[in-house]
Amino acid sequence: MSLPAPSPFAQAKIFVFRRYSTLRDEGAAPAASPVAEAARQARKRLKKRAKNERLRNFFGWCAGCEAYGSIF
């Protein structure tokens, strides 16, 4: 049994389909409203603030252990 000869348009079909699927996904995304965008930015700022607080607490604790390391 022999394999069929590859179509000269195979690469073009793959290229077109990939571009179509990319454009379809981009077009399907809803446009962000200014209110939703502001809420997202506020959540992001809150999350960053909480992360920075955790890091400050952790590294403050490390510095305290380092300072009192000679006692133990």
PECORFEN-V483672 format. One record per helix or strand of 2 or more residues. SS is the DSSP state (helix for helix, strand for strand). FROM is the first residue (numbers start at 1). TO is the last residue. If there is no record, write none. Layout:
SS | FROM | TO
SS | FROM | TO
//
This chain:
helix | 10 | 28
helix | 34 | 67
//
